[in-house]
Amino acid sequence: MRKLLVGGALALSSALALFGCTLTGQLPDAAVSGVVEDGSAQTFRKVADATVWLIPAADVAAMCKTPIEVKRDAKNDEPLEDSLAANRARYLKAKTDAKGEFRFAKVPGGKYFIYVEPAGGKYLPGGDKSRKALTTTELGQAPLKVKVSGNVPAGATYIGSSACISCHEEQQHFTGTLHRLGISVIGKPGKLQDYSRFPGFNKGLDKLMAGTRFWFHGFDGKRGFDKYIISTKAPADAASASFTATFYKDSDGKLKFRTENLRDPADKPRVYPVEMTYGGGVYKQRYLVRVGENLFPFVQFNQEGRDAYADRSRKEWRDYHGDWFYNEQTKKLADPPVAKSFDKECASCHYNGYTLTKTAAGNYKAGASNDKNGELDIDGDGRPNELNMGCETCHGPGSVHDKADERDMPATIVNPRKLAAERADMICGQCHSRPKGNLKNDQPVNKANKMMLPGTARNVYLNEYTTREDAAKGDYWADGVHSKAHHQQYTDYIKSPKYRNGTQLVSCADCHDTHGNAKFARQLKTDANSAEACASCHKRSADLKTHVAEKTKCTVDAAAITCASCHNTKTMQTGSGSKGLVAKDGKNYWNNDITSHLYDVPRKDNVGFKGAAPGAAMPIPYTNACGAACHKV
């Protein structure tokens, strides 16, 4: 779906000068030539009949000065595609010939992003030269070689990650990423799951297997998924307890739990098998319970939680939809509602090749790609299914690619590194944001209950896969800007200057190694708490002492803080978070678990912080290491 052409800020002259994104002197005109290819340096085909566009960096810089519109058909949420949509009649373009070659006889001095639009649907737009703006001096030095990504061919199907890794053995480390470990069958880890980096992965599960009884008490119907406080001891006020859930290892070796009604002893206890874990590498772990044909998540273990914390969400164990297992109106035990099954509500962002079918009985049955090393056979065809993200989640279904001749292979698979950053980011963003999809829940699926294919444009995604574009008001802090709920990294990120600027358009994979080859936490290529993590790009800020003094007039010892102390505030909560500074009244501020990807420095006068009780205040730099170094809250 093409957006409407617009003028205004996006139609500014390429000579416009804007802070942080512009030229400091007059650049010479240049003749620019090059070739468009697919594949690698060794195996490739020339791409004929493609249109090569020169998008002025100043126009993209002008866009970054406008507040981003988070809505369908927005005019400024795709830096290159929206700039091009507004200026097709004005921008310089050239066509590739049969040899894939193109030429601009004279390009006015300036700075440009190179953006390729291949003809037809065989290749995806963007190209590996689309992310960094180049001066005419750089463009004219030598013929350019632009690599474009292939597209998913019509009719391609999922073949599973084992088939991919059999050829791409160098990506074996992918099996040790949390994207591969999210769903695990209890007592039977998959052959594509390497837990060695996370020795405490099943700390919570081990406690349940050893035998644990939970009391569910203090019901608060106004809360979200944690309407109960859960504890491993009976509450002082016995009347506040509604039911218990006792986890145990049965004689068959399987984990089960029994619910018992504390308000009505005549209500027969119910027993459920626990089949899989959901998470566990960092922050939290939940447990997938079998009820009839469906799975439901129940109970959350917080890795860093402490029972001494007063906040129920920060204790070691947290309720996760105990209200599905007990009805406060009837005071009876209950089974979870079928409409809330894991297959329908959660699985789309985990299963490779996700499908969903509604059965005649009214259940929702999810499907996933077959893989000989998959975690579990969920569809009864005798073949295991891949219940975690696989290679094809980011590269597209690989059946055609797998059978293609070597020279045709690049055109039959998506290579995110060769996409424009805005399309590459969308691959991660579909699940690291909080839209509502066509099922009217957090699953971003279209009317056919399918996830978008990698390489899809953001605007197509918003129009076809969402009914609400992103997070609701309650998912943000009081300022309406910083995310409060988890898996909203992309929600924040698209508002940051890294996503829209006139210099270098950053993608998630610039910092995170998606294949798991990085040695640092969160698959980061560099240590988040090192100067290198930021200074490799932000060279002018490498001297942290000078940078802090210039920006804040602060004389803090630079050795006491890092860039992350101020710019990577952990505003989003998924587990328990951790204690921050203590206020003058002795009450505790909190740091949450997930970094804000806005990369700004929220101030003490932020409406989410100023005047708020410490326990309810938005985490800001002054409540963490930066505050400990030199500031008082």
Phi, psi and omega in degrees: 000119181274137179283159178294143176290137181228159179250228177067224187300328185283350181256020179294154179296148179293349178274355182299136180256126178227147182303134173082350187226015195231181182267147182260349180209173180287127179259149182285154170295160182208149167272134184235131179220168179173191181220146177250128182224166167253186170070202183256186178293334183266323185234113184199164170233148175287146181251107182271160173062026174269149177260124179258120182253145170252109183261115183302130180300327181295330178291321177291323177297323178296321178299321185290351176270355179257141179300131183294141178261116180264084181196165176297145177058028175297156184260357185215028180253000174231099192309312183275315184293323178287323176299317180293318180300327183276347191221027183301325182286345187252329186286148176289140179214158177214150179259144174277143179272192183297338178266006181078009185267149178220162180206136169250118184294322182209117178250121180303142181309133182165200184227133190220150165266136177265121186231126184253132172247099178292152176282148179069198184245012183291325180237160180260152182286162178121263183101155185286356176257012187271354190263337182240127179288135182244144177282161177298332176297315179291320182295328185269358185292318183203158178304138182275147172241112183252125178259131179246157181274146170289176180235164177284117181293149176302135177087357179294143181236166182279139182241354177091152185292333179300320179294323180292313184291336179298333176260322183258065184298336182293347180259019181302333181297343179304331182291347179258010179271157180293338174295336179267346187251003185302318179244123181226135175284127184297125178079001183213072180298145181288157180288348175257025182232115180246111185266006191298335181279350186231075184298336179262021186307314186254034178302316179291316180300319180300322178295320180291319180295331180283347180105114181216133176247131180248138170260129178258115187215174178064042182304132177227100185294348181276347181279172180279246184280346182250065182288342178249153161272135175242142182214157180269006174231151179297137180293155179301323177265093184301330182291344181278349183273135181260315181202169174239156173229118184251116180269141181202157174269115185284173181297337177275004178086358184265149178280132178221167170218153182240127176264141180226133184277115181278345181265342182215088182302339180284344179289118187297131177301154179238144182239136182227140173277143176255117189261325187219157169263154184230096186089187178137339182292319178218147168072305188204164172215135174243174189228129184268119188255136178271123174232103185064236181269359190243157174251145178220138175282142183209131176070136180237128173263122178266116185304321182254012183289154178223134181292343178288342180289137182285327182291121183301332182284349185247007177283172182298318179244136182233140176298138168228096177058047167299336179294346175281340185255357178211134182259111183290339179284314182270348184060035181237152170296154183214163168263150181299150178291134182305324183295347180256020182296152178302320181304321185270328189262337191226329197293338188299327180272005179241311186288134174284126181071041185302135170226162178214129180232136174269125184276168179298332181279357179092002176277163176248122184248116178274151174236162178210166183299143172287140177205128184301336179251020180293170187284322186195145174279105184260350182247003173075018180266007178086358180243135179297152177247153182270104188265015176226168178304138179238182178305321186286346176299322182257342183249350179093158180304136194252013185298317180290318178302317183297329184259357185284156170297156187304317183288338180270348184302314184302330183280353187249011181214152181271131175246101185303332180294342181257009175267159167300147185304323183295329176278323177297318179297329182295332178300314177285321189296333182300330180251342177261041173213186184223065174277177165247133180266194184286353172269004180062034174222192186284357180280118182278070182247155179275189184292342176267009181062035178248148172280158179292152176277148178300142183098356179290139178290150180303319183292323175296316178302311182297322182283325188255341186242357181230150169249341166229128192294326182198202191300152176276169183306318183290351179272359178246162170288177187299338180284351179070011184242309184276132182290143179250321181276158184284177187042045175238030180300315180292326176305316177286315192302320183292346177270355184271158178290349176288331181279322181232114176197173182257017184241296181215121181271113188272144174245163180306320185286354174289330180254327183253133176271101186293339181271357174084018180276347180282151183262356184263159181303153180061024179059029178283142181285335175227162180295123183300335182262018177253159178294328183298330183304327182250321188291344177297334175252317183268069186295329181291343181254013183297325176278095189295323180299315179293318181299313181295319180296319180292319186278326189233355186061026184267142181249024180301148174296118184299337180289345183274347183223169171229175176306320183296334182301324182258322189266344183244050180298136182271089185270338187261138180251130173233323174254228182268342190070194180214160181292139174255219181284160177261130180285173181300330180276006178086357180274156189263135165275161184234145165256139177269196189262322192252133183291135169295130179263023170278331180061021175271185177237089181298134187268171181290344179268008177299137184296342177279352183239310185297123178082354180276146175298140184311317182292342181247006184278147176295131176296127178228169184306327185287353179257005179235215186301324180297317179295320180296330182289318187204357184245153174245139180273000000 
